[in-house]
Every structure is written in C-alpha cells, then in structure tokens.
Amino acid sequence: MARILLTSGPTREYIDPVRYLTNGSSGRMGAALAAAAVSLGHHVVIVSGPVAVQYPAEAELHWVVSTEEMAEAALRLFPECDGLIAVAAPCDFRPVHRAPQKLHRTPHRWLLELEETPDIVCRLSAIKRSQWMVAFALETEDARTRALEKLQRKQCDLIVVNNPSAMEAPETSVEVLDREGRVLGSFAGSKQVVGGQLMDLFERQLIHRFAPTP
C-alpha cells in the first residue's frame, strides 16, 4: 500500500494579532479523500490548516497555520511518501508587514501591501524523485485552460478542477485532467462520495502504476 501525503484546509496570514487573510476552505474534501484512502489500506499523512472537520483517526496528522508552515511540513514529510494529493487551499498572499498590536479604526484609509507566499506544490515537484503528484485547481473562468497550465507548471500527473461553489459546501462537482488535457473523470455529489470516486481513479491511474515492482 502507498504512503500518501495529503495537504488540506486553508492557511491564515495574519495582518495583526487578531485579523488574517485566508481562503474559504472547510477541509471537507481533504477529510473525504483521507477517509477513502485509509479505507483502501493506504497510510495517509495529513498536513492541515485550521479546520473544524474530523480526519480519520488512522491518519498521521500535522497541524499548521500559515502557508510557510504548511510548506515546511510538506517538504519535511514528502521524501518519505509515495505520492501527494494537494487538496489544501493555502493563502497565496501575505502582508509584507504584520502589525504587532491590534490595528484600530482611524478616519484614514489603510494601505495593505501583499507579497506572494511559497508555492507548495512547485517546491515539492522540485524535490520529487519517482513520486506521483495530484493538484487541485479552483477556477472562476477558463477552468480547463488555467488548470492545465497549472498542472504543467507544477509538474503534476493529474489535476482536479472545481469551482467556488464547492467552498465550505457539503457537495462538489469536479473534473480530473491528465497532462495531455484529457478528462479522465467527472464527478458530482457529496464530498464523501466524490472523495471515494477520486481515490478510485487515483488508485487506477497513479498508485498502481507507480508501485515498485516486487
């Protein structure tokens, strides 16, 4: 069976001690995929941002808050894993300056300067050996085109495309694309059901194919 690294949930980038930037990810899809992978007998290593969902008790769980922390944990754990499912929605930007104390109202406008956070999947693809990699892409326009560009840039094997209606929702609708842009599957329904369907596809397309020869 495979040892799978799974990133899940959002990350938080603090503006001051009480306010932060984030993405609207509930972690439901990550929890569903983790449960499906565990049911297939795989060892799942989860790196999760702050969520209220319950992950499988059988999974190895690592909690993080910021995108940098998620990147550091994933980079540490990935070399010992057979593959990656990057379902997390890490915050892509963070404030250049974080206020040490709570910011208070003033009659003036605030200017918030942002910088990019680490691209976790790109960092992992730079150190991968024979591991397989699956990314997720949430797009609002030109979904297939943008997702395929993301897949190629991040050197993944498959990418799962979804849309903003899935954020913090119990249901989702996704397509899975390969490197040639072919649609390998389209699934819709509860995240538990879709998570199982996705894991079955990953099992056929990647886990069996990348398994070492006895």
N, C-alpha and C positions, 0 to 999 in steps of 0.2 A: 504494500500500500504506500501511498505517497505522503510526504510531509509537505503541507501546503501553508504558505504564508498568506494571510488574508488581512488587508487593511480595511477598516470600516469606520463609519461615522464621520462627523465633521471635525475640524480643528478650530481653535479660538486664537485670535491675535488681538491682544489687549491694547486699547487706546489709553486707558488709565486703570487703576486697580479694580474698577467695577464694570467698565464698558469694554466691549470687544467686537471685532468683525468675525463673521462666521458664515457657513453655508447651511442651508436648510435640510440637513441630512439627519434622519432619525436613527440610522443604523439597522433598520428592519431588514433591508436587503442583505446586509452583511451577516446578520444573525441567521437569516433563512439559508444562505449559502453555507455557512458554517455548520448548521444542523444537517443539511443534506450531505455535506462532505463527511461528517462524523458517521452518519448512518451508512455510508458506503465503506466505512472502515478506515478512512484516512485520518492522519494526525493533523490537526488544524492549529496553527499558531496565529492568534489574532492580535493585531495592533490596532487599538480603537481609541478614537477621541471620545469626548464626553457624550454619553447617550444613556437613555433610561431602559433600553431593551435588555433582555436577558440572553446571554450567549450560552451555548451548550456547556454543561459542567465538564465535559470531557476535553474541551479545548484548552489550550495553553493561552492565557490572556495577559496582555501587556497594555496598561492604560497610559495614554499620553494626553496632552492638552494642545500644544502648538504644532504647527506644521514642521518646524525644525525638530521637535521631539519625535514626531512620527517618522521623519526621515532617518534620524539617528537610530531609532529602534529597528526600523525595517532593514537598514544597511547592516546592522549587527546580526540580525536573525536570518536574513536571506541566504547567505552562503551555506547554511545547513539545511536548506529546504529544496524541494524538487521543483517547485513552481510558485507562482504568485497570482493571486486574484486581487486586483486593486480596485475594490468597490468603494473605498473611502472617498469623501468629498472634502479634501483639505483646502483650507483657505489659500487662495493664490496670491494674496497681497497682505502686507502687514504695515502698520505705521512705522515710519522712519524713526520717529521719537515717541517713546511711551512716557506719559506723564507719571511722575512718582506719586502724586496725590490726585484725588478725585477732582476732575475739572468742574467748575461751577459756571452757572449761567452768567453771561455778560451781555450788554447791548450790542456787542460787536460780533461779526462773523468769525468762525473758526476755519482755518485752512488746514486740512488733513493731508499730509504728504505720505504717499504709499510707495513701497518697494515690493518687488516680487519675492515670494517665498521659494524654497527649494522645490524643484520638480522631482518628486519622489520616484516616479516610475522611470524617468530618464536616468536618475542616479543608479537605480537598480539595474537597468539594462546595461549600464557601463561596466558593471562588475559581474554580470551573469556568465556562467560557463555553458552548461548544457541544459539550464532550467528553461521551462516554458513560462510565458507571461500573458496574463489576460488583464486588459484595462477596461474601464467604463468611461463613457462619454455622454454627458448630459448636454444636449444642444438645443438652442431655440430656433435655429434656422440652418438650412443646408446640412441637415444632420448627417447624412451618409458621407458627404464630401468632407466635412470637418472631422468626422470620426475616423475616416480612413487616413486623412493626413496625420491625425494624432497617433494612430496605430503605427504608421510608418516612421514617424519622427521618434517615437518612444521605443521602436524595435520590438513590438509585441507580436504575439502569434494570433490573437483574437481580440476583438473589441466589442463590447456590449453597448448598444446605443439606446438611450432613453430620453425622456423629456421632462420639463419642470413639473408636470402634473404628478410625477411619482414622488416628489419631495414631501417627506413626512406623511405620506399616504399609505394605507394598507395594501393598495393594489398598484400594479405597474404594467407597462407594455414595453417590450424590448425587441431589438433585432441584434443578431450576432453576425459580425462581418469577419472574414479572414483577410489575409494580406493582399489578395487579388480583388478585394471588394465584393466578393460573393456573399450573399445572405445565406448563412448556414442554418438559421432558425429564427422564427418569430414567435414570441410567447406573450400571453396576456393573462392576467388574473391576479389572485392574491400573491403577495411576495413569497409566501411559503411554497405555493405551487410552482411559481416561476423559478424560485431558487432551486427546487428539485430538478426542473427541466433543464436549467442551465448546467447544473452539475453533471447530469447525464450526458449532455453534449460535450462538456469539458473532458469527461471520462473517456468518451469515444475519440475525440479529436486530438487530445493532448496527453492525458495521463498514461493511457495505454501505449501511445506512440513514443513517448519519451522514456518509458520504463526501461531500465537497464536489462540487457539480455542475460539470462541466467548462465 
